[in-house]
Amino acid sequence: MKKTYNTGVLKVLACKYKVTPRYIRYCLNGDRTPIYADELIAEYNQKLEQVEKALNSDK
């Protein structure tokens, strides 16, 4: 099954790290392992949690 990622979060991280959203996806999949990969994965999960929390705050 294909893993999907939040494109908004990908774009934010891509701008921050000055790479493409595709490269961020590669890092999240484990296809690329730069020095900052662990930091990037943790930051993606943190931002995704914030987005989901904001979207679900109305319920």
C-alpha distance matrix in Angstrom:
0.0 3.8 6.4 9.4 13.0 16.3 18.1 21.5 21.0 19.8 22.9 25.2 24.1 24.4 27.9 28.9 27.9 28.9 25.8 23.3 20.2 18.2 19.9 19.0 15.3 16.0 17.9 15.4 12.8 15.8 16.5 19.8 22.1 25.1 27.7 26.5 22.8 23.2 25.3 22.8 19.9 22.4 23.7 20.3 19.7 23.3 23.3 20.1 21.9 25.0 23.4 21.9 25.3 27.1 25.1 25.6 29.2 30.6 29.5
3.8 0.0 3.8 6.4 9.9 13.3 14.8 18.3 17.9 16.4 19.4 21.9 20.8 20.9 24.4 25.5 24.6 25.4 22.3 19.6 16.6 14.6 16.5 15.7 11.9 13.0 15.2 12.8 10.6 14.0 14.3 17.4 19.9 22.7 25.4 24.1 20.4 21.3 23.1 20.3 17.7 20.5 21.3 17.8 17.8 21.4 20.9 17.9 20.3 23.1 21.2 20.2 23.8 25.3 23.5 24.5 28.0 29.4 28.8
6.4 3.8 0.0 3.8 6.8 10.4 12.3 15.5 14.7 13.5 16.8 18.8 17.7 18.2 21.7 22.5 21.8 23.0 20.1 17.8 14.5 13.1 14.7 13.2 9.6 11.3 12.8 9.9 8.5 12.2 13.2 15.8 17.9 20.4 22.8 21.1 17.6 18.1 19.7 16.9 14.2 16.8 17.6 14.1 14.0 17.6 17.2 14.3 16.6 19.5 17.9 17.1 20.6 22.2 20.7 21.7 25.1 26.8 26.4
9.4 6.4 3.8 0.0 3.8 7.0 8.9 12.1 11.8 10.9 13.9 16.1 15.6 16.2 19.4 20.5 20.3 21.4 18.8 16.2 12.6 12.0 14.2 12.3 9.2 11.9 13.4 10.5 10.3 14.1 15.1 17.0 19.1 21.0 23.4 21.2 18.0 18.7 19.5 16.4 14.2 16.5 16.5 12.8 13.0 16.2 15.1 12.1 14.9 17.2 15.1 14.6 18.3 19.4 17.7 19.3 22.6 24.1 24.1
13.0 9.9 6.8 3.8 0.0 3.8 6.0 8.8 8.1 7.4 10.6 12.5 12.1 13.0 16.0 17.0 17.1 18.3 16.1 13.9 10.2 10.6 12.5 10.0 7.7 11.2 11.9 9.1 10.3 13.8 15.0 16.1 17.8 19.2 21.3 18.7 15.8 16.6 16.8 13.5 11.7 13.9 13.3 9.5 10.3 13.2 11.7 9.1 12.3 14.3 12.3 12.5 16.1 17.0 15.8 17.8 20.8 22.6 23.0
16.3 13.3 10.4 7.0 3.8 0.0 3.8 5.5 5.5 6.3 8.8 10.3 10.9 12.3 14.6 15.7 16.6 17.8 16.3 14.2 10.4 12.1 14.0 11.2 10.1 13.8 14.2 11.7 13.6 16.9 18.1 18.6 20.1 20.9 22.6 19.6 17.3 17.9 17.3 14.0 12.8 14.3 12.8 9.2 10.2 12.1 9.7 7.3 10.7 11.8 9.3 10.2 13.7 13.9 12.9 15.3 18.0 19.8 20.7
18.1 14.8 12.3 8.9 6.0 3.8 0.0 3.8 5.5 4.9 6.1 8.6 9.9 10.2 12.3 14.2 15.2 15.6 14.0 11.5 8.0 10.1 12.5 10.4 9.8 13.5 14.4 12.8 14.7 17.7 18.3 18.5 20.3 20.6 22.7 19.8 17.9 19.1 18.3 14.7 14.4 16.2 14.2 10.8 12.9 14.5 11.6 10.1 13.8 14.2 11.5 13.1 16.4 16.0 15.0 18.0 20.4 21.9 23.2
21.5 18.3 15.5 12.1 8.8 5.5 3.8 0.0 3.8 5.4 5.2 6.4 8.8 9.9 10.9 12.6 14.5 15.1 14.4 12.6 9.6 12.6 14.5 12.0 12.4 16.1 16.3 14.8 17.3 20.0 20.8 20.5 21.8 21.6 23.2 20.0 18.6 19.6 18.0 14.7 14.9 15.9 13.3 10.5 12.7 13.2 9.8 9.2 12.6 12.0 9.3 11.9 14.7 13.6 13.2 16.5 18.4 20.0 21.8
21.0 17.9 14.7 11.8 8.1 5.5 5.5 3.8 0.0 3.8 5.4 5.1 6.3 8.5 10.0 10.7 12.3 13.8 13.2 12.2 9.2 12.2 13.1 10.0 10.8 14.3 13.7 12.1 15.1 17.5 18.8 18.2 19.1 18.8 20.0 16.7 15.3 16.0 14.3 11.1 11.3 12.2 9.5 6.8 9.3 9.9 6.7 6.7 10.3 10.1 8.4 11.1 13.7 13.3 13.7 16.6 18.3 20.6 22.2
19.8 16.4 13.5 10.9 7.4 6.3 4.9 5.4 3.8 0.0 3.8 5.5 5.2 6.0 8.6 9.9 10.5 11.5 10.2 8.7 5.4 8.4 9.5 6.6 7.6 11.1 11.0 10.1 12.8 15.1 15.8 15.2 16.5 16.3 18.1 15.1 13.6 15.1 13.9 10.2 10.7 12.7 10.5 7.6 10.7 12.2 9.7 9.5 13.3 13.6 12.1 14.4 17.2 17.1 17.2 20.0 22.0 24.1 25.6
22.9 19.4 16.8 13.9 10.6 8.8 6.1 5.2 5.4 3.8 0.0 3.8 5.5 5.0 6.2 8.6 10.0 10.0 9.4 7.9 5.8 9.5 10.7 8.8 10.5 13.6 13.7 13.5 16.2 18.3 18.5 17.4 18.8 18.0 19.8 16.8 15.9 17.7 16.1 12.6 13.9 15.6 12.7 10.6 13.9 14.6 11.5 12.1 15.7 15.2 13.5 16.3 18.8 18.0 18.2 21.4 23.0 24.9 26.8
25.2 21.9 18.8 16.1 12.5 10.3 8.6 6.4 5.1 5.5 3.8 0.0 3.8 5.5 5.3 6.3 8.8 9.8 10.3 10.2 8.7 12.4 12.7 10.2 12.5 15.5 14.7 14.3 17.6 19.3 20.1 18.6 19.2 18.0 19.0 15.7 15.4 16.7 14.4 11.3 13.1 13.9 10.6 9.4 12.7 12.5 9.4 11.0 14.2 13.1 12.1 15.4 17.3 16.4 17.4 20.5 21.6 23.8 26.0
24.1 20.8 17.7 15.6 12.1 10.9 9.9 8.8 6.3 5.2 5.5 3.8 0.0 3.8 5.4 5.0 6.1 8.1 8.3 8.9 7.7 10.9 10.2 7.4 10.4 12.8 11.4 11.5 14.9 16.1 17.0 15.2 15.5 14.3 15.2 11.9 11.7 13.2 11.0 7.8 10.0 11.3 8.3 7.5 11.2 11.5 9.4 11.2 14.3 14.0 13.7 16.6 18.5 18.3 19.4 22.2 23.5 26.0 27.8
24.4 20.9 18.2 16.2 13.0 12.3 10.2 9.9 8.5 6.0 5.0 5.5 3.8 0.0 3.8 5.5 5.3 5.5 5.0 5.3 5.3 8.6 8.0 6.6 9.8 11.8 11.2 12.2 15.1 16.2 16.2 14.3 15.3 13.8 15.5 12.8 12.6 15.0 13.3 10.0 12.3 14.3 11.7 10.6 14.4 15.2 13.0 14.3 17.7 17.5 16.7 19.5 21.8 21.4 22.1 25.0 26.5 28.8 30.6
27.9 24.4 21.7 19.4 16.0 14.6 12.3 10.9 10.0 8.6 6.2 5.3 5.4 3.8 0.0 3.8 5.6 5.0 6.7 7.8 8.5 12.0 11.5 10.4 13.6 15.5 14.8 15.8 18.9 19.8 19.9 17.7 18.3 16.3 17.5 14.7 15.3 17.4 15.1 12.3 15.1 16.4 13.3 12.9 16.6 16.5 14.0 15.9 19.1 18.1 17.4 20.7 22.5 21.6 22.6 25.8 26.8 29.0 31.3
28.9 25.5 22.5 20.5 17.0 15.7 14.2 12.6 10.7 9.9 8.6 6.3 5.0 5.5 3.8 0.0 3.8 5.6 8.0 10.2 10.7 13.9 12.6 10.9 14.4 16.1 14.5 15.5 18.9 19.4 19.9 17.4 17.2 14.9 15.3 12.2 13.4 15.1 12.3 10.2 13.4 14.2 11.0 11.6 15.2 14.7 12.8 15.4 18.1 17.1 17.2 20.5 21.9 21.3 22.9 25.8 26.5 29.1 31.3
27.9 24.6 21.8 20.3 17.1 16.6 15.2 14.5 12.3 10.5 10.0 8.8 6.1 5.3 5.6 3.8 0.0 3.8 5.6 8.7 9.9 12.3 10.2 9.0 12.8 13.7 12.0 13.8 16.9 16.9 17.1 14.2 14.0 11.4 12.1 9.5 10.9 13.3 11.0 8.9 12.4 13.9 11.5 12.0 15.7 15.9 14.6 16.8 19.7 19.3 19.5 22.5 24.1 24.0 25.4 28.1 29.1 31.8 33.7
28.9 25.4 23.0 21.4 18.3 17.8 15.6 15.1 13.8 11.5 10.0 9.8 8.1 5.5 5.0 5.6 3.8 0.0 3.8 7.0 9.5 11.8 10.1 10.1 13.8 14.5 13.7 15.8 18.5 18.7 18.1 15.3 15.8 13.3 14.6 12.6 13.8 16.6 14.7 12.3 15.6 17.4 14.9 14.9 18.7 19.1 17.3 19.2 22.4 21.9 21.5 24.6 26.5 26.0 27.1 30.1 31.2 33.6 35.6
25.8 22.3 20.1 18.8 16.1 16.3 14.0 14.4 13.2 10.2 9.4 10.3 8.3 5.0 6.7 8.0 5.6 3.8 0.0 3.8 6.7 8.3 6.5 7.4 10.7 11.2 11.0 13.3 15.6 15.8 14.9 12.4 13.6 11.7 13.9 12.3 12.5 15.7 14.7 11.8 14.4 17.0 15.0 14.3 18.0 19.1 17.5 18.7 22.1 22.2 21.5 24.2 26.5 26.3 26.9 29.8 31.4 33.7 35.4
23.3 19.6 17.8 16.2 13.9 14.2 11.5 12.6 12.2 8.7 7.9 10.2 8.9 5.3 7.8 10.2 8.7 7.0 3.8 0.0 3.8 5.2 5.2 6.6 8.9 10.0 10.9 12.7 14.5 15.5 14.3 12.7 14.7 13.8 16.5 14.8 14.1 17.2 16.6 13.1 15.0 17.9 16.0 14.4 17.9 19.5 17.5 18.0 21.6 21.9 20.6 23.0 25.8 25.4 25.6 28.5 30.4 32.4 34.1
20.2 16.6 14.5 12.6 10.2 10.4 8.0 9.6 9.2 5.4 5.8 8.7 7.7 5.3 8.5 10.7 9.9 9.5 6.7 3.8 0.0 3.8 5.4 5.0 6.4 8.7 9.9 10.6 12.4 14.3 13.6 12.8 14.9 14.7 17.3 15.1 13.7 16.3 15.8 12.0 13.1 16.0 14.2 11.8 15.1 17.0 14.8 14.8 18.5 19.1 17.5 19.7 22.6 22.4 22.3 25.1 27.3 29.2 30.6
18.2 14.6 13.1 12.0 10.6 12.1 10.1 12.6 12.2 8.4 9.5 12.4 10.9 8.6 12.0 13.9 12.3 11.8 8.3 5.2 3.8 0.0 3.8 5.4 5.0 6.3 8.7 9.9 10.6 12.4 11.0 10.7 13.6 14.1 17.2 15.8 13.8 16.7 17.0 13.4 13.9 17.3 16.3 13.7 16.7 19.1 17.5 16.9 20.6 21.7 20.1 21.8 25.0 25.1 24.7 27.3 29.8 31.7 32.8
19.9 16.5 14.7 14.2 12.5 14.0 12.5 14.5 13.1 9.5 10.7 12.7 10.2 8.0 11.5 12.6 10.2 10.1 6.5 5.2 5.4 3.8 0.0 3.8 5.3 4.9 6.3 8.7 9.8 10.5 9.1 7.7 10.2 10.3 13.6 12.4 10.7 14.0 14.4 11.1 12.2 15.7 14.9 13.1 16.2 18.6 17.4 17.5 20.9 22.1 21.2 23.0 25.8 26.3 26.3 28.8 31.0 33.3 34.4
19.0 15.7 13.2 12.3 10.0 11.2 10.4 12.0 10.0 6.6 8.8 10.2 7.4 6.6 10.4 10.9 9.0 10.1 7.4 6.6 5.0 5.4 3.8 0.0 3.8 5.4 5.1 6.2 8.7 9.8 9.9 8.7 10.3 10.4 13.0 10.9 8.9 11.6 11.6 8.0 8.9 12.2 11.3 9.3 12.5 14.8 13.7 13.8 17.2 18.4 17.7 19.5 22.2 22.8 23.0 25.4 27.5 30.0 31.0
15.3 11.9 9.6 9.2 7.7 10.1 9.8 12.4 10.8 7.6 10.5 12.5 10.4 9.8 13.6 14.4 12.8 13.8 10.7 8.9 6.4 5.0 5.3 3.8 0.0 3.8 5.4 5.0 6.1 8.5 8.5 8.9 11.2 12.5 15.4 13.6 10.8 13.0 13.8 10.4 9.8 13.3 13.1 10.3 12.7 15.6 14.7 13.8 17.2 18.9 17.8 19.0 22.1 22.9 22.6 24.7 27.3 29.5 30.2
16.0 13.0 11.3 11.9 11.2 13.8 13.5 16.1 14.3 11.1 13.6 15.5 12.8 11.8 15.5 16.1 13.7 14.5 11.2 10.0 8.7 6.3 4.9 5.4 3.8 0.0 3.8 5.5 5.1 6.1 5.0 5.5 8.5 10.3 13.6 12.8 9.8 12.6 14.1 11.2 10.8 14.6 15.0 12.8 15.0 18.1 17.7 17.0 20.1 22.1 21.3 22.4 25.4 26.4 26.2 28.2 30.7 33.1 33.7
17.9 15.2 12.8 13.4 11.9 14.2 14.4 16.3 13.7 11.0 13.7 14.7 11.4 11.2 14.8 14.5 12.0 13.7 11.0 10.9 9.9 8.7 6.3 5.1 5.4 3.8 0.0 3.8 5.4 5.0 5.8 4.7 6.0 7.7 10.4 9.3 6.1 8.8 10.5 7.9 7.7 11.4 12.1 10.6 12.8 15.7 15.8 15.7 18.5 20.4 20.3 21.5 24.1 25.4 25.7 27.5 29.8 32.4 33.1
15.4 12.8 9.9 10.5 9.1 11.7 12.8 14.8 12.1 10.1 13.5 14.3 11.5 12.2 15.8 15.5 13.8 15.8 13.3 12.7 10.6 9.9 8.7 6.2 5.0 5.5 3.8 0.0 3.8 5.5 7.7 8.1 9.0 10.9 13.0 11.3 7.7 8.9 10.6 7.9 6.0 9.7 10.7 8.5 10.0 13.3 13.6 12.8 15.5 17.8 17.7 18.4 21.1 22.7 22.8 24.3 26.7 29.4 29.8
12.8 10.6 8.5 10.3 10.3 13.6 14.7 17.3 15.1 12.8 16.2 17.6 14.9 15.1 18.9 18.9 16.9 18.5 15.6 14.5 12.4 10.6 9.8 8.7 6.1 5.1 5.4 3.8 0.0 3.8 5.6 7.7 9.5 12.3 14.9 14.0 10.2 11.5 13.9 11.6 9.5 13.0 14.5 12.1 13.0 16.6 17.0 15.7 18.2 20.9 20.4 20.7 23.6 25.4 25.0 26.4 29.1 31.6 31.6
15.8 14.0 12.2 14.1 13.8 16.9 17.7 20.0 17.5 15.1 18.3 19.3 16.1 16.2 19.8 19.4 16.9 18.7 15.8 15.5 14.3 12.4 10.5 9.8 8.5 6.1 5.0 5.5 3.8 0.0 3.8 5.4 6.4 9.8 12.2 12.1 8.5 10.0 12.9 11.4 9.8 13.2 15.1 13.6 14.6 17.9 18.8 18.1 20.4 23.0 23.0 23.4 26.1 27.9 28.0 29.2 31.8 34.5 34.6
16.5 14.3 13.2 15.1 15.0 18.1 18.3 20.8 18.8 15.8 18.5 20.1 17.0 16.2 19.9 19.9 17.1 18.1 14.9 14.3 13.6 11.0 9.1 9.9 8.5 5.0 5.8 7.7 5.6 3.8 0.0 3.8 6.7 9.9 13.1 13.6 10.4 12.8 15.4 13.5 12.7 16.3 17.7 16.0 17.6 20.8 21.2 20.5 23.1 25.5 25.1 25.8 28.7 30.2 30.0 31.6 34.3 36.7 37.0
19.8 17.4 15.8 17.0 16.1 18.6 18.5 20.5 18.2 15.2 17.4 18.6 15.2 14.3 17.7 17.4 14.2 15.3 12.4 12.7 12.8 10.7 7.7 8.7 8.9 5.5 4.7 8.1 7.7 5.4 3.8 0.0 3.8 6.3 9.8 10.5 7.9 11.1 13.3 11.5 11.7 15.3 16.3 15.3 17.4 20.1 20.4 20.4 23.2 25.1 25.0 26.2 28.8 30.1 30.4 32.2 34.5 37.2 37.7
22.1 19.9 17.9 19.1 17.8 20.1 20.3 21.8 19.1 16.5 18.8 19.2 15.5 15.3 18.3 17.2 14.0 15.8 13.6 14.7 14.9 13.6 10.2 10.3 11.2 8.5 6.0 9.0 9.5 6.4 6.7 3.8 0.0 3.8 6.5 7.8 5.6 8.5 11.0 10.3 10.7 13.7 15.1 15.0 16.9 19.3 20.1 20.6 22.9 24.8 25.3 26.5 28.8 30.3 31.0 32.6 34.6 37.6 38.1
25.1 22.7 20.4 21.0 19.2 20.9 20.6 21.6 18.8 16.3 18.0 18.0 14.3 13.8 16.3 14.9 11.4 13.3 11.7 13.8 14.7 14.1 10.3 10.4 12.5 10.3 7.7 10.9 12.3 9.8 9.9 6.3 3.8 0.0 3.8 5.4 5.3 8.6 9.9 9.5 11.3 13.8 14.5 15.0 17.4 19.2 19.8 20.9 23.3 24.7 25.4 27.1 29.1 30.3 31.3 33.1 34.9 37.9 38.8
27.7 25.4 22.8 23.4 21.3 22.6 22.7 23.2 20.0 18.1 19.8 19.0 15.2 15.5 17.5 15.3 12.1 14.6 13.9 16.5 17.3 17.2 13.6 13.0 15.4 13.6 10.4 13.0 14.9 12.2 13.1 9.8 6.5 3.8 0.0 3.8 5.7 7.7 8.6 9.6 11.6 13.2 14.1 15.5 17.6 18.8 19.9 21.5 23.4 24.7 25.9 27.7 29.2 30.5 31.9 33.6 35.0 38.2 39.2
26.5 24.1 21.1 21.2 18.7 19.6 19.8 20.0 16.7 15.1 16.8 15.7 11.9 12.8 14.7 12.2 9.5 12.6 12.3 14.8 15.1 15.8 12.4 10.9 13.6 12.8 9.3 11.3 14.0 12.1 13.6 10.5 7.8 5.4 3.8 0.0 3.9 5.7 5.2 6.1 8.7 10.1 10.5 12.1 14.4 15.3 16.3 18.1 20.0 21.0 22.3 24.2 25.6 26.8 28.4 30.1 31.4 34.6 35.7
22.8 20.4 17.6 18.0 15.8 17.3 17.9 18.6 15.3 13.6 15.9 15.4 11.7 12.6 15.3 13.4 10.9 13.8 12.5 14.1 13.7 13.8 10.7 8.9 10.8 9.8 6.1 7.7 10.2 8.5 10.4 7.9 5.6 5.3 5.7 3.9 0.0 3.8 5.4 5.0 6.1 8.6 9.8 10.4 12.3 14.2 15.2 16.3 18.3 19.9 20.9 22.4 24.2 25.7 26.8 28.4 30.1 33.2 33.9
23.2 21.3 18.1 18.7 16.6 17.9 19.1 19.6 16.0 15.1 17.7 16.7 13.2 15.0 17.4 15.1 13.3 16.6 15.7 17.2 16.3 16.7 14.0 11.6 13.0 12.6 8.8 8.9 11.5 10.0 12.8 11.1 8.5 8.6 7.7 5.7 3.8 0.0 3.8 5.4 5.2 6.2 8.5 9.9 10.8 12.3 14.3 15.4 16.7 18.6 20.1 21.2 22.6 24.5 25.9 27.1 28.6 31.9 32.5
25.3 23.1 19.7 19.5 16.8 17.3 18.3 18.0 14.3 13.9 16.1 14.4 11.0 13.3 15.1 12.3 11.0 14.7 14.7 16.6 15.8 17.0 14.4 11.6 13.8 14.1 10.5 10.6 13.9 12.9 15.4 13.3 11.0 9.9 8.6 5.2 5.4 3.8 0.0 3.8 5.5 5.2 6.1 8.6 10.0 10.5 12.2 14.1 15.4 16.6 18.3 20.0 21.1 22.6 24.4 25.7 26.9 30.3 31.2
22.8 20.3 16.9 16.4 13.5 14.0 14.7 14.7 11.1 10.2 12.6 11.3 7.8 10.0 12.3 10.2 8.9 12.3 11.8 13.1 12.0 13.4 11.1 8.0 10.4 11.2 7.9 7.9 11.6 11.4 13.5 11.5 10.3 9.5 9.6 6.1 5.0 5.4 3.8 0.0 3.8 5.5 5.1 6.1 8.6 9.8 10.5 12.0 14.1 15.3 16.3 18.2 19.8 21.0 22.4 24.1 25.6 28.7 29.7
19.9 17.7 14.2 14.2 11.7 12.8 14.4 14.9 11.3 10.7 13.9 13.1 10.0 12.3 15.1 13.4 12.4 15.6 14.4 15.0 13.1 13.9 12.2 8.9 9.8 10.8 7.7 6.0 9.5 9.8 12.7 11.7 10.7 11.3 11.6 8.7 6.1 5.2 5.5 3.8 0.0 3.8 5.4 5.1 6.3 8.6 10.0 10.5 12.3 14.3 15.4 16.5 18.3 20.0 21.1 22.4 24.2 27.3 27.9
22.4 20.5 16.8 16.5 13.9 14.3 16.2 15.9 12.2 12.7 15.6 13.9 11.3 14.3 16.4 14.2 13.9 17.4 17.0 17.9 16.0 17.3 15.7 12.2 13.3 14.6 11.4 9.7 13.0 13.2 16.3 15.3 13.7 13.8 13.2 10.1 8.6 6.2 5.2 5.5 3.8 0.0 3.8 5.5 5.2 6.2 8.7 9.9 10.7 12.5 14.4 15.5 16.5 18.5 20.1 21.1 22.4 25.9 26.5
23.7 21.3 17.6 16.5 13.3 12.8 14.2 13.3 9.5 10.5 12.7 10.6 8.3 11.7 13.3 11.0 11.5 14.9 15.0 16.0 14.2 16.3 14.9 11.3 13.1 15.0 12.1 10.7 14.5 15.1 17.7 16.3 15.1 14.5 14.1 10.5 9.8 8.5 6.1 5.1 5.4 3.8 0.0 3.8 5.4 5.0 6.1 8.4 9.8 10.6 12.3 14.2 15.2 16.6 18.4 19.9 21.0 24.3 25.4
20.3 17.8 14.1 12.8 9.5 9.2 10.8 10.5 6.8 7.6 10.6 9.4 7.5 10.6 12.9 11.6 12.0 14.9 14.3 14.4 11.8 13.7 13.1 9.3 10.3 12.8 10.6 8.5 12.1 13.6 16.0 15.3 15.0 15.0 15.5 12.1 10.4 9.9 8.6 6.1 5.1 5.5 3.8 0.0 3.8 5.5 5.3 6.0 8.5 9.9 10.5 12.2 14.1 15.4 16.4 18.2 19.8 22.9 23.8
19.7 17.8 14.0 13.0 10.3 10.2 12.9 12.7 9.3 10.7 13.9 12.7 11.2 14.4 16.6 15.2 15.7 18.7 18.0 17.9 15.1 16.7 16.2 12.5 12.7 15.0 12.8 10.0 13.0 14.6 17.6 17.4 16.9 17.4 17.6 14.4 12.3 10.8 10.0 8.6 6.3 5.2 5.4 3.8 0.0 3.8 5.6 5.1 6.1 8.7 9.9 10.5 12.1 14.2 15.3 16.3 18.0 21.3 21.7
23.3 21.4 17.6 16.2 13.2 12.1 14.5 13.2 9.9 12.2 14.6 12.5 11.5 15.2 16.5 14.7 15.9 19.1 19.1 19.5 17.0 19.1 18.6 14.8 15.6 18.1 15.7 13.3 16.6 17.9 20.8 20.1 19.3 19.2 18.8 15.3 14.2 12.3 10.5 9.8 8.6 6.2 5.0 5.5 3.8 0.0 3.8 5.5 5.2 6.4 8.8 10.1 10.6 12.5 14.4 15.4 16.4 19.9 20.8
23.3 20.9 17.2 15.1 11.7 9.7 11.6 9.8 6.7 9.7 11.5 9.4 9.4 13.0 14.0 12.8 14.6 17.3 17.5 17.5 14.8 17.5 17.4 13.7 14.7 17.7 15.8 13.6 17.0 18.8 21.2 20.4 20.1 19.8 19.9 16.3 15.2 14.3 12.2 10.5 10.0 8.7 6.1 5.3 5.6 3.8 0.0 3.8 5.4 5.0 6.2 8.7 9.8 10.6 12.4 14.2 15.3 18.4 19.8
20.1 17.9 14.3 12.1 9.1 7.3 10.1 9.2 6.7 9.5 12.1 11.0 11.2 14.3 15.9 15.4 16.8 19.2 18.7 18.0 14.8 16.9 17.5 13.8 13.8 17.0 15.7 12.8 15.7 18.1 20.5 20.4 20.6 20.9 21.5 18.1 16.3 15.4 14.1 12.0 10.5 9.9 8.4 6.0 5.1 5.5 3.8 0.0 3.8 5.4 5.1 6.2 8.5 9.9 10.6 12.2 14.1 17.0 17.9
21.9 20.3 16.6 14.9 12.3 10.7 13.8 12.6 10.3 13.3 15.7 14.2 14.3 17.7 19.1 18.1 19.7 22.4 22.1 21.6 18.5 20.6 20.9 17.2 17.2 20.1 18.5 15.5 18.2 20.4 23.1 23.2 22.9 23.3 23.4 20.0 18.3 16.7 15.4 14.1 12.3 10.7 9.8 8.5 6.1 5.2 5.4 3.8 0.0 3.8 5.5 5.2 6.0 8.6 9.9 10.5 12.0 15.3 15.8
25.0 23.1 19.5 17.2 14.3 11.8 14.2 12.0 10.1 13.6 15.2 13.1 14.0 17.5 18.1 17.1 19.3 21.9 22.2 21.9 19.1 21.7 22.1 18.4 18.9 22.1 20.4 17.8 20.9 23.0 25.5 25.1 24.8 24.7 24.7 21.0 19.9 18.6 16.6 15.3 14.3 12.5 10.6 9.9 8.7 6.4 5.0 5.4 3.8 0.0 3.8 5.5 5.1 6.1 8.6 9.9 10.4 13.8 15.2
23.4 21.2 17.9 15.1 12.3 9.3 11.5 9.3 8.4 12.1 13.5 12.1 13.7 16.7 17.4 17.2 19.5 21.5 21.5 20.6 17.5 20.1 21.2 17.7 17.8 21.3 20.3 17.7 20.4 23.0 25.1 25.0 25.3 25.4 25.9 22.3 20.9 20.1 18.3 16.3 15.4 14.4 12.3 10.5 9.9 8.8 6.2 5.1 5.5 3.8 0.0 3.8 5.4 5.1 6.2 8.6 10.0 12.6 14.2
21.9 20.2 17.1 14.6 12.5 10.2 13.1 11.9 11.1 14.4 16.3 15.4 16.6 19.5 20.7 20.5 22.5 24.6 24.2 23.0 19.7 21.8 23.0 19.5 19.0 22.4 21.5 18.4 20.7 23.4 25.8 26.2 26.5 27.1 27.7 24.2 22.4 21.2 20.0 18.2 16.5 15.5 14.2 12.2 10.5 10.1 8.7 6.2 5.2 5.5 3.8 0.0 3.8 5.4 5.1 6.1 8.5 11.1 11.7
25.3 23.8 20.6 18.3 16.1 13.7 16.4 14.7 13.7 17.2 18.8 17.3 18.5 21.8 22.5 21.9 24.1 26.5 26.5 25.8 22.6 25.0 25.8 22.2 22.1 25.4 24.1 21.1 23.6 26.1 28.7 28.8 28.8 29.1 29.2 25.6 24.2 22.6 21.1 19.8 18.3 16.5 15.2 14.1 12.1 10.6 9.8 8.5 6.0 5.1 5.4 3.8 0.0 3.8 5.5 5.2 6.0 9.4 10.3
27.1 25.3 22.2 19.4 17.0 13.9 16.0 13.6 13.3 17.1 18.0 16.4 18.3 21.4 21.6 21.3 24.0 26.0 26.3 25.4 22.4 25.1 26.3 22.8 22.9 26.4 25.4 22.7 25.4 27.9 30.2 30.1 30.3 30.3 30.5 26.8 25.7 24.5 22.6 21.0 20.0 18.5 16.6 15.4 14.2 12.5 10.6 9.9 8.6 6.1 5.1 5.4 3.8 0.0 3.8 5.5 5.2 8.0 10.2
25.1 23.5 20.7 17.7 15.8 12.9 15.0 13.2 13.7 17.2 18.2 17.4 19.4 22.1 22.6 22.9 25.4 27.1 26.9 25.6 22.3 24.7 26.3 23.0 22.6 26.2 25.7 22.8 25.0 28.0 30.0 30.4 31.0 31.3 31.9 28.4 26.8 25.9 24.4 22.4 21.1 20.1 18.4 16.4 15.3 14.4 12.4 10.6 9.9 8.6 6.2 5.1 5.5 3.8 0.0 3.8 5.7 7.0 8.7
25.6 24.5 21.7 19.3 17.8 15.3 18.0 16.5 16.6 20.0 21.4 20.5 22.2 25.0 25.8 25.8 28.1 30.1 29.8 28.5 25.1 27.3 28.8 25.4 24.7 28.2 27.5 24.3 26.4 29.2 31.6 32.2 32.6 33.1 33.6 30.1 28.4 27.1 25.7 24.1 22.4 21.1 19.9 18.2 16.3 15.4 14.2 12.2 10.5 9.9 8.6 6.1 5.2 5.5 3.8 0.0 3.8 5.5 5.7
29.2 28.0 25.1 22.6 20.8 18.0 20.4 18.4 18.3 22.0 23.0 21.6 23.5 26.5 26.8 26.5 29.1 31.2 31.4 30.4 27.3 29.8 31.0 27.5 27.3 30.7 29.8 26.7 29.1 31.8 34.3 34.5 34.6 34.9 35.0 31.4 30.1 28.6 26.9 25.6 24.2 22.4 21.0 19.8 18.0 16.4 15.3 14.1 12.0 10.4 10.0 8.5 6.0 5.2 5.7 3.8 0.0 3.8 5.5
30.6 29.4 26.8 24.1 22.6 19.8 21.9 20.0 20.6 24.1 24.9 23.8 26.0 28.8 29.0 29.1 31.8 33.6 33.7 32.4 29.2 31.7 33.3 30.0 29.5 33.1 32.4 29.4 31.6 34.5 36.7 37.2 37.6 37.9 38.2 34.6 33.2 31.9 30.3 28.7 27.3 25.9 24.3 22.9 21.3 19.9 18.4 17.0 15.3 13.8 12.6 11.1 9.4 8.0 7.0 5.5 3.8 0.0 3.8
29.5 28.8 26.4 24.1 23.0 20.7 23.2 21.8 22.2 25.6 26.8 26.0 27.8 30.6 31.3 31.3 33.7 35.6 35.4 34.1 30.6 32.8 34.4 31.0 30.2 33.7 33.1 29.8 31.6 34.6 37.0 37.7 38.1 38.8 39.2 35.7 33.9 32.5 31.2 29.7 27.9 26.5 25.4 23.8 21.7 20.8 19.8 17.9 15.8 15.2 14.2 11.7 10.3 10.2 8.7 5.7 5.5 3.8 0.0
